[in-house]
């Protein structure tokens, strides 16, 4: 199955993580959400989201002027 994509570029904290949390709720366990964000706090916020909600942060990297994060939804 293809990753789901959330383009949160242009949104400021806390909107990228709030939108990611909402999108993850709609996914099935094991599905992957790719988040694009340019807010400097997004990497830390997404890492905390994964830890708090039981998801796996597969990768996070800066690509040009934005970050790309991949989260796999946990079973909880």
C-alpha positions in Angstrom: 0.0 0.0 0.0 1.3 3.5 -0.8 2.1 6.0 2.0 -0.6 8.6 2.8 0.7 12.1 2.4 0.1 15.1 4.6 1.5 18.4 3.2 1.7 20.7 6.3 4.2 23.1 4.7 3.3 26.7 5.6 1.6 25.7 8.9 3.0 26.8 12.2 3.3 24.9 15.4 1.2 23.1 16.6 -0.9 22.6 13.4 1.5 20.1 11.6 1.4 17.7 14.6 -2.3 18.2 15.2 -3.1 17.4 11.5 -0.8 14.4 11.6 -2.5 13.0 14.7 -5.9 13.4 13.0 -4.7 11.7 9.8 -3.1 8.8 11.8 -6.5 8.2 13.5 -7.9 7.4 10.1 -5.2 4.9 9.1 -5.1 1.2 9.8 -2.4 -0.3 12.0 0.9 -0.5 10.0 0.0 2.1 7.4 2.5 4.9 6.9 1.9 8.6 6.9 4.5 10.9 5.2 4.4 14.4 6.6 5.9 17.4 4.8 6.5 20.4 7.1 8.6 23.5 7.2 8.0 24.6 10.8 11.3 24.3 12.7 9.6 22.6 15.6 8.0 19.9 13.4 10.7 17.2 13.8 10.6 17.4 17.6 6.8 17.6 17.7 6.4 14.6 15.4 8.9 12.6 17.4 6.9 13.3 20.5 3.7 12.4 18.8 5.1 9.0 17.8 6.3 8.3 21.3 3.1 9.4 23.0 0.6 7.7 20.7 2.5 4.5 20.1 3.5 5.0 16.5 6.9 4.4 14.9 8.9 7.3 13.5 10.6 5.5 10.5 12.6 8.5 9.3 12.8 12.2 9.4 15.1 14.3 7.2 15.5 17.8 5.9 14.9 18.1 2.1 15.6 21.6 0.9 13.5 24.0 2.8 11.2 21.4 4.5 11.3 18.3 6.6 10.0 14.9 5.5 8.8 12.5 8.2 7.5 9.0 7.9 5.4 7.5 10.7 4.0 4.0 10.9 0.7 3.8 12.8 0.9 1.6 15.8 -1.7 -1.0 16.8 -3.1 0.9 19.7 
